[in-house]
Every structure is written in structure tokens, then in C-alpha cells.
Amino acid sequence: MKTTGFRSFILYLLVGAFLFGLGVFLYGLALDGGDWAVQPFNRHITGESQTAAEGRVLDRNGTVLAQTKDG
């Protein structure tokens, strides 16, 4: 019985730490979410740049493995 109680205590601590971390994240998201979205590495969200370059993927022999057509 002592082992079960200790395991339950550890589980409650882990769940509590997870919920605390989730709360901190959501609080930061509510306050600074707009600033997070306009960071330079998120340009694909605002439409300022493309996410992938157009073109072809070739293997070492020059065989086309994949290519982009019409945008």
C-alpha cells in the first residue's frame, strides 16, 4: 500500500507540473501571442514570403523525382 501511495503522489506532482506549465504557456500566449506571430521566422503566416521554392528535385543521375507545376 505504501508503494501505491507514493506512486500516486508522484503522479499528482507530474500532473500538477504539467498543468502549471500549460497555464504559464497560455498566459504568455494571451499576453504576447500577437508578438509571437509576427516574428521573422513566421513570415508564411503573414504572406510576406513563400514557404517553399518552386522547382524540381533530382536524384544523382538527373532523374526528376518531384517537380512543381503551375505555382
A tleap script that builds the chain and sets N, CA, C and O, in Angstrom:
source leaprc.protein.ff14SB
mol = sequence {
  NMET LYS THR THR GLY PHE ARG SER PHE ILE
  LEU TYR LEU LEU VAL GLY ALA PHE LEU PHE
  GLY LEU GLY VAL PHE LEU TYR GLY LEU ALA
  LEU ASP GLY GLY ASP TRP ALA VAL GLN PRO
  PHE ASN ARG HIE ILE THR GLY GLU SER GLN
  THR ALA ALA GLU GLY ARG VAL LEU ASP ARG
  ASN GLY THR VAL LEU ALA GLN THR LYS ASP
  CGLY
}
set mol.1.N position { 0.821 -1.196 0.000 }
set mol.1.CA position { 0.000 0.000 0.000 }
set mol.1.C position { 0.865 1.260 0.000 }
set mol.1.O position { 0.496 2.285 -0.573 }
set mol.2.N position { 2.025 1.162 0.656 }
set mol.2.CA position { 2.905 2.315 0.719 }
set mol.2.C position { 3.422 2.685 -0.676 }
set mol.2.O position { 3.539 3.868 -0.993 }
set mol.3.N position { 3.729 1.697 -1.503 }
set mol.3.CA position { 4.224 1.954 -2.852 }
set mol.3.C position { 3.154 2.610 -3.716 }
set mol.3.O position { 3.452 3.524 -4.484 }
set mol.4.N position { 1.918 2.152 -3.597 }
set mol.4.CA position { 0.826 2.730 -4.377 }
set mol.4.C position { 0.610 4.195 -4.007 }
set mol.4.O position { 0.387 5.028 -4.886 }
set mol.5.N position { 0.671 4.509 -2.735 }
set mol.5.CA position { 0.509 5.892 -2.298 }
set mol.5.C position { 1.624 6.786 -2.800 }
set mol.5.O position { 1.383 7.927 -3.192 }
set mol.6.N position { 2.847 6.270 -2.789 }
set mol.6.CA position { 3.982 7.052 -3.276 }
set mol.6.C position { 3.870 7.290 -4.779 }
set mol.6.O position { 4.140 8.392 -5.258 }
set mol.7.N position { 3.473 6.261 -5.520 }
set mol.7.CA position { 3.293 6.420 -6.963 }
set mol.7.C position { 2.181 7.411 -7.272 }
set mol.7.O position { 2.295 8.200 -8.211 }
set mol.8.N position { 1.123 7.377 -6.501 }
set mol.8.CA position { 0.033 8.338 -6.697 }
set mol.8.C position { 0.518 9.755 -6.436 }
set mol.8.O position { 0.168 10.681 -7.168 }
set mol.9.N position { 1.317 9.926 -5.402 }
set mol.9.CA position { 1.860 11.239 -5.074 }
set mol.9.C position { 2.734 11.764 -6.215 }
set mol.9.O position { 2.622 12.928 -6.600 }
set mol.10.N position { 3.599 10.910 -6.752 }
set mol.10.CA position { 4.459 11.307 -7.868 }
set mol.10.C position { 3.615 11.657 -9.089 }
set mol.10.O position { 3.898 12.631 -9.787 }
set mol.11.N position { 2.582 10.862 -9.342 }
set mol.11.CA position { 1.700 11.142 -10.474 }
set mol.11.C position { 0.996 12.485 -10.300 }
set mol.11.O position { 0.880 13.251 -11.257 }
set mol.12.N position { 0.528 12.775 -9.096 }
set mol.12.CA position { -0.113 14.068 -8.841 }
set mol.12.C position { 0.875 15.215 -9.036 }
set mol.12.O position { 0.504 16.270 -9.550 }
set mol.13.N position { 2.120 15.019 -8.632 }
set mol.13.CA position { 3.128 16.061 -8.845 }
set mol.13.C position { 3.372 16.299 -10.334 }
set mol.13.O position { 3.470 17.444 -10.775 }
set mol.14.N position { 3.471 15.224 -11.101 }
set mol.14.CA position { 3.692 15.374 -12.539 }
set mol.14.C position { 2.511 16.048 -13.230 }
set mol.14.O position { 2.702 16.918 -14.080 }
set mol.15.N position { 1.308 15.656 -12.874 }
set mol.15.CA position { 0.117 16.275 -13.466 }
set mol.15.C position { 0.041 17.743 -13.067 }
set mol.15.O position { -0.300 18.594 -13.889 }
set mol.16.N position { 0.354 18.041 -11.814 }
set mol.16.CA position { 0.351 19.426 -11.361 }
set mol.16.C position { 1.383 20.273 -12.089 }
set mol.16.O position { 1.101 21.411 -12.464 }
set mol.17.N position { 2.585 19.720 -12.291 }
set mol.17.CA position { 3.625 20.452 -13.013 }
set mol.17.C position { 3.218 20.679 -14.463 }
set mol.17.O position { 3.458 21.752 -15.018 }
set mol.18.N position { 2.605 19.674 -15.073 }
set mol.18.CA position { 2.138 19.830 -16.453 }
set mol.18.C position { 1.076 20.917 -16.547 }
set mol.18.O position { 1.137 21.770 -17.433 }
set mol.19.N position { 0.111 20.893 -15.646 }
set mol.19.CA position { -0.959 21.894 -15.682 }
set mol.19.C position { -0.425 23.291 -15.390 }
set mol.19.O position { -0.891 24.270 -15.973 }
set mol.20.N position { 0.548 23.388 -14.490 }
set mol.20.CA position { 1.165 24.680 -14.211 }
set mol.20.C position { 1.879 25.210 -15.456 }
set mol.20.O position { 1.731 26.380 -15.810 }
set mol.21.N position { 2.647 24.352 -16.115 }
set mol.21.CA position { 3.343 24.756 -17.337 }
set mol.21.C position { 2.376 25.150 -18.440 }
set mol.21.O position { 2.612 26.117 -19.164 }
set mol.22.N position { 1.293 24.404 -18.567 }
set mol.22.CA position { 0.274 24.741 -19.557 }
set mol.22.C position { -0.348 26.098 -19.248 }
set mol.22.O position { -0.609 26.887 -20.156 }
set mol.23.N position { -0.584 26.365 -17.978 }
set mol.23.CA position { -1.133 27.658 -17.579 }
set mol.23.C position { -0.186 28.808 -17.888 }
set mol.23.O position { -0.615 29.862 -18.357 }
set mol.24.N position { 1.102 28.607 -17.626 }
set mol.24.CA position { 2.101 29.639 -17.931 }
set mol.24.C position { 2.159 29.889 -19.434 }
set mol.24.O position { 2.240 31.036 -19.873 }
set mol.25.N position { 2.117 28.812 -20.223 }
set mol.25.CA position { 2.138 28.957 -21.675 }
set mol.25.C position { 0.911 29.711 -22.167 }
set mol.25.O position { 1.038 30.626 -22.981 }
set mol.26.N position { -0.269 29.347 -21.691 }
set mol.26.CA position { -1.493 30.006 -22.144 }
set mol.26.C position { -1.540 31.466 -21.702 }
set mol.26.O position { -2.050 32.316 -22.432 }
set mol.27.N position { -1.017 31.762 -20.523 }
set mol.27.CA position { -0.942 33.143 -20.057 }
set mol.27.C position { -0.031 33.962 -20.981 }
set mol.27.O position { -0.379 35.075 -21.375 }
set mol.28.N position { 1.126 33.408 -21.320 }
set mol.28.CA position { 2.029 34.089 -22.249 }
set mol.28.C position { 1.421 34.235 -23.629 }
set mol.28.O position { 1.617 35.253 -24.293 }
set mol.29.N position { 0.682 33.219 -24.067 }
set mol.29.CA position { 0.021 33.283 -25.368 }
set mol.29.C position { -1.034 34.383 -25.380 }
set mol.29.O position { -1.167 35.102 -26.371 }
set mol.30.N position { -1.777 34.520 -24.299 }
set mol.30.CA position { -2.810 35.553 -24.233 }
set mol.30.C position { -2.191 36.951 -24.232 }
set mol.30.O position { -2.736 37.873 -24.838 }
set mol.31.N position { -1.059 37.108 -23.554 }
set mol.31.CA position { -0.438 38.430 -23.473 }
set mol.31.C position { 0.408 38.769 -24.698 }
set mol.31.O position { 0.350 39.893 -25.195 }
set mol.32.N position { 1.184 37.818 -25.185 }
set mol.32.CA position { 2.169 38.100 -26.228 }
set mol.32.C position { 1.937 37.325 -27.512 }
set mol.32.O position { 2.837 37.263 -28.349 }
set mol.33.N position { 0.781 36.738 -27.699 }
set mol.33.CA position { 0.522 35.922 -28.882 }
set mol.33.C position { 0.671 36.689 -30.177 }
set mol.33.O position { 1.187 36.156 -31.159 }
set mol.34.N position { 0.229 37.928 -30.191 }
set mol.34.CA position { 0.366 38.751 -31.393 }
set mol.34.C position { 1.820 39.013 -31.744 }
set mol.34.O position { 2.192 39.004 -32.917 }
set mol.35.N position { 2.639 39.244 -30.732 }
set mol.35.CA position { 4.070 39.461 -30.971 }
set mol.35.C position { 4.751 38.179 -31.446 }
set mol.35.O position { 5.661 38.229 -32.273 }
set mol.36.N position { 4.316 37.039 -30.929 }
set mol.36.CA position { 4.895 35.763 -31.357 }
set mol.36.C position { 4.616 35.523 -32.836 }
set mol.36.O position { 5.471 35.007 -33.555 }
set mol.37.N position { 3.434 35.892 -33.286 }
set mol.37.CA position { 3.027 35.590 -34.664 }
set mol.37.C position { 3.793 36.412 -35.692 }
set mol.37.O position { 3.948 35.962 -36.828 }
set mol.38.N position { 4.275 37.590 -35.340 }
set mol.38.CA position { 4.948 38.452 -36.313 }
set mol.38.C position { 6.468 38.332 -36.256 }
set mol.38.O position { 7.166 39.206 -36.770 }
set mol.39.N position { 6.987 37.297 -35.660 }
set mol.39.CA position { 8.432 37.072 -35.635 }
set mol.39.C position { 8.926 36.773 -37.051 }
set mol.39.O position { 8.164 36.265 -37.873 }
set mol.40.N position { 10.176 37.077 -37.342 }
set mol.40.CA position { 10.698 36.873 -38.702 }
set mol.40.C position { 10.597 35.436 -39.207 }
set mol.40.O position { 10.472 35.217 -40.412 }
set mol.41.N position { 10.649 34.460 -38.313 }
set mol.41.CA position { 10.585 33.070 -38.761 }
set mol.41.C position { 9.162 32.618 -39.052 }
set mol.41.O position { 8.961 31.466 -39.436 }
set mol.42.N position { 8.166 33.486 -38.884 }
set mol.42.CA position { 6.770 33.153 -39.174 }
set mol.42.C position { 6.237 33.942 -40.364 }
set mol.42.O position { 5.053 34.276 -40.386 }
set mol.43.N position { 7.053 34.244 -41.331 }
set mol.43.CA position { 6.611 35.038 -42.475 }
set mol.43.C position { 5.546 34.336 -43.298 }
set mol.43.O position { 4.758 34.994 -43.976 }
set mol.44.N position { 5.510 33.010 -43.251 }
set mol.44.CA position { 4.495 32.281 -44.012 }
set mol.44.C position { 3.089 32.551 -43.479 }
set mol.44.O position { 2.113 32.357 -44.204 }
set mol.45.N position { 2.967 32.993 -42.231 }
set mol.45.CA position { 1.652 33.298 -41.662 }
set mol.45.C position { 1.112 34.601 -42.238 }
set mol.45.O position { -0.074 34.697 -42.556 }
set mol.46.N position { 1.972 35.599 -42.374 }
set mol.46.CA position { 1.530 36.907 -42.853 }
set mol.46.C position { 1.518 37.003 -44.369 }
set mol.46.O position { 1.029 37.994 -44.911 }
set mol.47.N position { 2.036 36.014 -45.064 }
set mol.47.CA position { 2.023 36.018 -46.521 }
set mol.47.C position { 3.122 36.851 -47.142 }
set mol.47.O position { 3.045 37.183 -48.325 }
set mol.48.N position { 4.146 37.198 -46.376 }
set mol.48.CA position { 5.230 38.020 -46.907 }
set mol.48.C position { 6.202 37.229 -47.770 }
set mol.48.O position { 6.940 37.816 -48.562 }
set mol.49.N position { 6.215 35.930 -47.633 }
set mol.49.CA position { 7.124 35.118 -48.441 }
set mol.49.C position { 6.512 33.748 -48.675 }
set mol.49.O position { 5.530 33.370 -48.035 }
set mol.50.N position { 7.104 33.017 -49.596 }
set mol.50.CA position { 6.629 31.672 -49.883 }
set mol.50.C position { 7.254 30.695 -48.897 }
set mol.50.O position { 8.337 30.934 -48.364 }
set mol.51.N position { 6.552 29.592 -48.664 }
set mol.51.CA position { 7.080 28.599 -47.736 }
set mol.51.C position { 8.057 27.646 -48.403 }
set mol.51.O position { 8.939 27.101 -47.738 }
set mol.52.N position { 7.915 27.438 -49.704 }
set mol.52.CA position { 8.816 26.527 -50.399 }
set mol.52.C position { 9.143 27.097 -51.772 }
set mol.52.O position { 8.322 27.758 -52.407 }
set mol.53.N position { 10.332 26.829 -52.198 }
set mol.53.CA position { 10.743 27.291 -53.519 }
set mol.53.C position { 10.177 26.360 -54.588 }
set mol.53.O position { 10.023 25.157 -54.380 }
set mol.54.N position { 9.877 26.954 -55.727 }
set mol.54.CA position { 9.391 26.150 -56.842 }
set mol.54.C position { 10.575 25.517 -57.551 }
set mol.54.O position { 11.691 26.035 -57.498 }
set mol.55.N position { 10.330 24.404 -58.210 }
set mol.55.CA position { 11.406 23.797 -58.968 }
set mol.55.C position { 11.290 22.295 -59.047 }
set mol.55.O position { 10.205 21.723 -58.945 }
set mol.56.N position { 12.441 21.670 -59.234 }
set mol.56.CA position { 12.487 20.223 -59.403 }
set mol.56.C position { 13.440 19.609 -58.388 }
set mol.56.O position { 14.408 20.239 -57.961 }
set mol.57.N position { 13.150 18.371 -58.011 }
set mol.57.CA position { 14.037 17.582 -57.170 }
set mol.57.C position { 14.597 16.471 -58.046 }
set mol.57.O position { 13.852 15.684 -58.629 }
set mol.58.N position { 15.918 16.422 -58.128 }
set mol.58.CA position { 16.585 15.443 -58.984 }
set mol.58.C position { 17.403 14.478 -58.132 }
set mol.58.O position { 17.894 14.837 -57.062 }
set mol.59.N position { 17.543 13.241 -58.625 }
set mol.59.CA position { 18.463 12.332 -57.965 }
set mol.59.C position { 19.861 12.538 -58.541 }
set mol.59.O position { 20.059 13.421 -59.376 }
set mol.60.N position { 20.814 11.750 -58.113 }
set mol.60.CA position { 22.196 11.965 -58.540 }
set mol.60.C position { 22.415 11.729 -60.028 }
set mol.60.O position { 23.401 12.208 -60.590 }
set mol.61.N position { 21.511 10.998 -60.674 }
set mol.61.CA position { 21.635 10.741 -62.106 }
set mol.61.C position { 20.884 11.760 -62.959 }
set mol.61.O position { 20.914 11.682 -64.187 }
set mol.62.N position { 20.223 12.699 -62.325 }
set mol.62.CA position { 19.486 13.712 -63.059 }
set mol.62.C position { 18.045 13.346 -63.344 }
set mol.62.O position { 17.359 14.072 -64.063 }
set mol.63.N position { 17.569 12.239 -62.800 }
set mol.63.CA position { 16.176 11.838 -62.981 }
set mol.63.C position { 15.287 12.687 -62.078 }
set mol.63.O position { 15.587 12.866 -60.898 }
set mol.64.N position { 14.203 13.206 -62.629 }
set mol.64.CA position { 13.293 14.048 -61.861 }
set mol.64.C position { 12.507 13.174 -60.890 }
set mol.64.O position { 11.805 12.253 -61.305 }
set mol.65.N position { 12.627 13.464 -59.600 }
set mol.65.CA position { 11.885 12.747 -58.569 }
set mol.65.C position { 10.580 13.453 -58.237 }
set mol.65.O position { 9.566 12.805 -57.978 }
set mol.66.N position { 10.606 14.781 -58.246 }
set mol.66.CA position { 9.412 15.584 -57.974 }
set mol.66.C position { 9.616 16.950 -58.598 }
set mol.66.O position { 10.744 17.429 -58.715 }
set mol.67.N position { 8.511 17.580 -59.002 }
set mol.67.CA position { 8.612 18.923 -59.547 }
set mol.67.C position { 7.316 19.674 -59.304 }
set mol.67.O position { 6.257 19.081 -59.098 }
set mol.68.N position { 7.430 21.001 -59.333 }
set mol.68.CA position { 6.285 21.868 -59.138 }
set mol.68.C position { 5.815 22.371 -60.490 }
set mol.68.O position { 6.610 22.861 -61.292 }
set mol.69.N position { 4.519 22.246 -60.737 }
set mol.69.CA position { 3.933 22.764 -61.973 }
set mol.69.C position { 2.832 23.752 -61.612 }
set mol.69.O position { 2.069 23.518 -60.675 }
set mol.70.N position { 2.746 24.839 -62.340 }
set mol.70.CA position { 1.697 25.853 -62.172 }
set mol.70.C position { 1.667 26.408 -60.753 }
set mol.70.O position { 0.605 26.462 -60.132 }
set mol.71.N position { 2.801 26.812 -60.246 }
set mol.71.CA position { 2.852 27.507 -58.982 }
set mol.71.C position { 3.119 26.646 -57.833 }
set mol.71.O position { 3.186 27.128 -56.703 }
savepdb mol mol.pdb
quit
